[in-house]
Amino acid sequence: MIQNTQRLVDRLRRYIQEPVGVQQGNTFADTDLVDLLNEEQDDMIAAMVEGSEDYFAVSKDIALSANVNAYPLFGGCLFLRKVQYIGGDIVSQTNPTDMIESRLVEGSDSVGGTATPDQSQYFYNYYGDDLNVAPTPTSDVNPGVREYAIRDPGPLLLETVGAGGIVDASHIKFASQDAPAEDDILIGTYLDIVAGTGIGQRRKITAWTGATRQATLDVAYSPVPDATSKFATESRIVRLFHNMLAIGGAIRAKTVLEEDISKLVGLYSKSQERFEDFIYKARTGGQRALQVVDFDVI
């Protein structure tokens, strides 16, 4: 079953036996539980990246400028896997089926590429938030190189954005402190309306502007959401393991409350075994096949 952030919060409350207004009452606000879910998601992302690196694969084309060798990485980039010289060819291969780690990349053997006339290869490295290429380009090339990288898939969001957040039927602005400030990071994430006007509608984010925390959607909402509409994202963790997020979040909440977590740990352990088995089989059984990789071009 699809578990958007609202469903995960509701399930988490059941696991900690804290439905709103029942038993302890509402000890945790929804924002507190979203934070716990994001902590759990971060740990699961780390495990997936370590064991199945290509699951969060993306590519991005970078324009090269004459006499410039340092280029900022895109927002949310965890690490680079490969850099390919495409030299203005925008129809080059974009699928990450050959994301072989390499620091040596074929370049241009003519003036204007990333190599000088007597060279056919160049090196790249990255430090901090910059990609560095050598030799330095001798003229502008657009696009020049294609980065293949592993990207942070972005946090879970749950928010009633208010009238000010409804730009139009295809553009929604978030104010949550969890909304990422990096461009592009939520591309490919599904956004559901879980309450208020437009409830039940699901759209896919095709662009994310970090400066304004604005999502652009693939299809306009109809009816147009309003100040009553509540939005929830879907985790990019494999759907089979969404319930692990709720159980893991509940363990964290119970720990804060200093309550017994033994039964929840038992549930979590069973899911964790399947999760780790999935990662292992994905890595050795063709994780880089396109039908398995959820691949975004950003």
N, C-alpha and C positions, 0 to 999 in steps of 0.2 A: 504494500500500500504506500502511496506517495505521502511523505511526511513533510509538509511545509512547516515553517517555524511555529505557527499557531498550534498545529497538531502536536508537535514535539513538546511545546510548553504544557499543553493539556495533559499529555501522557506523563511528562515529568512530575506534574502535580499529583497524579494518581500513584505514581511509584513512591513518592514521599508522603502519601496519605494526607495531602493538603489541598483538597478542592477549595476553590474560593468560597469563603464564608462557612466552611465546615471544619470541625476538629480544631486545630490550632488557629484556624482563621487563615488570613492571607499573610503569612510571615514574609514570603518573598513576593515582590512585585514582578510583573512579567519581564521587566528589564533586567532584574537580577537573574532570573532563570535563563534568559537569552545569553547573558554573560557566561553562565555555567555551561550552557550548550556550546558556546563558541570555544571555551577552554577545552572541552572534550573533543570538539571537531579539530582543533589545532593539533592535538595529540594523534588523532586518527590520520590527519593529513600527513604528519611527519612519518607515521608508519608506512603509509602508502607510497610516499615519495622514496623512502628508503628501500622498500621492497619491490616497487613497481613504478619506476621513475616516470614512465611516459603517460600515465593516466591523466595528468594535468598539463599535457603538452600543448603549446601554442606556437605560432610563428608570427613574426612581424618584419616587414620590410623597412630598411633604414636607408635614407638618402645620404650619400657621401658628398662632402664638400671639399673643394680644393684646399690643400695645405692644412686640413684638419684631421687629426688622428683619434680624437676622443669623442665618443657619442654616448649620451645618457641612455641607460637601459629603460625599458618601459616599466610602468608602475606594476608592482606585485611580482616582479621577476625574482624567483627564488635562486635559480642558477641557470647558466647557459649549457646547452648540450652540444650545439653545433652552430657554426656560422658559414653560410654559403655565399659565394660571390655570384650575383645574378646580372650585374652590369646593365641595368635598364630593362631586362627581360622580365616583364611582370607576369608572364604565363608559365614561368618555371615551376617545377615540382613543388607543391606546398605540403604534401602529406608527410607526417613525421615517421614514416616506416623505415627510414634509414638515418635515424638520429644518432649517428656514431660519434662518440666524444672525440674531438680532435682539436688541436691548436694550429694545425697546418691546413690551409684551405687553398684550393686552386683559385688563382686570380686572373688578371688580364695580362696578355703579353703585348699590349699596345698602349700608346700614350693615352691617358685619360682614365685608365682603370686604377686599381689599387696597387698595381706594381709598375715598375719602370720598364722600358722597352726590352731590357735584357733579363727580365725576371718573369716567371709564370706562377709564382706562389707568394703568399703572404701569411703572416702569423697574426693571431689575435689573442688578446688576453683581456680580463676584466678585473677591475679593482674598485671596490665600493659600488657606486651606481653607474660606472662608465664602462663601455666597450672601447678597447683601444686596438687599432689596426696598424700594421706596419708591413711594408713601407707606407708612408703617408700618401693619400690620393693626390694626383697631380692636377685633376680637374673635377668638376662636379659630375656625379653619376647618380641618377635618380630613376628607380631605386638602385642602390649599390650592393647591399648585402641583405641577406635574409637571416634573421636570428631564429633559431629553434631553441626553445627554453621550457623550463618547468615553472609554471606560474601559480602563485597563491590563488586558489579559486574564490576567495572572498568570504566574508563573514555571513552569518545568519542575521536577518533583519526582521523586525516585527514592529510596525509603527502605523498609527493614524496620522498621516502627514498634515492634515488640516487643509483649509482652503488655499493657503499660500503654497502648499506643495503640489497642487494640481495645476501644472502649467497648461496642459491640454490633454486630450484623450490618449496621446502617445508619449507624453513626457511627464515623469513624476520626480519630484525633489524630496529627498529625505533629510531629516534633521538629527537623526539618531547619532550618538557618539560612536557607534559601531560602523556607521556608513563610511566606507574607505575614501581617503583623500586622493588616491592614485587613479589616474585615468585608466579606463578599459577593464579594470579588475573584475567587474561583475558581468562582463559579456558572456552570454550563454546561460546565465542563471534564469530560472523561471520565477515569475512574480505573480502571486495570487492575491485576489481580493477576498478576504476571509470574513468581512463584516461590512455592514453599511451598503450604500449604493454600489451596484455592480458585483455583489457577492457571487462567488462561484467562477468568476472569469480568471483565466490564466493566460499570461503572455510571456514572451521570451525577451530578455534584455539584449539589445543589439549594440548598444553604446552606453558607456558610463563616463560622465564628466566629473572628475574628482573634485575640482574647485567648487562646484555647486552641488555636489552629491546628486546629480540628476541622471535618471535612467531614461533611455530611449527604447521604445518597445517595437517589436516586429509588426504588430497589428494594433490598431487603436482599440481601446476599450469602448464597449457600447452596451449599456449607457455609460456616459462619461462619469467617472468617479467624482465624489465631492468631499466635503469636510467630514462626512460620516464614514467614509471608506477606510478600511484598515488593510494594510498590505503585509504580506509575508513572503519571504523568499524560500526556495527549496534548496536544501544542502546539496552540494556537488559531490559529497560522499556517495558511493554506490548505494542505490536505493535499498538493496538487500540488507544493508547494515544501518539504516536510519535509526532503528530502535536502539542500537547501541549508544547513540547520542543521548537519548532520553534516559537510559539506565545509567550511563556514565555521569550525566548531569545530576541525576538523583543521588548517586553515591557522593558526589561533591556537596550537594545540599545537606544530606544527612550528616556528613562529616562536620559541616559548619554548625549544625544543630547538636552535635555530639550524641547522635542517636545510632542505634545498631544498624550496621550496613551488611551483615553477613548474608542475608537472603538475597539482597541485590547483587552482592559480589558473586554469588553462585549463578545468578542469571547472566551476569556480565561475562563470566568465565566461559560459559557455553557459547555465547555469541563471539567472544574473542577468538576461540579456537577456530570457528568457521571463517572469521575475518582474516586471520593469519594464514589459513589454508588457501583462501581465495587469493591473497597477495602472492603466495608462493606459486600457485598454479598459473596465475596471470603472468608472472614473470617468465616461467619456463614453458608456458603453453601458448605463446603468441600474443602477449599483451600489446604488441605494437601493431597488430592487425587493426585496420580502420574500423571494423565493426565493433571493436572493443574500446578503442581510444575515443574519448569524448574530446574531439580536437577542435579548437577555436582558432580562426585566423583573425588577428586583431590589428 
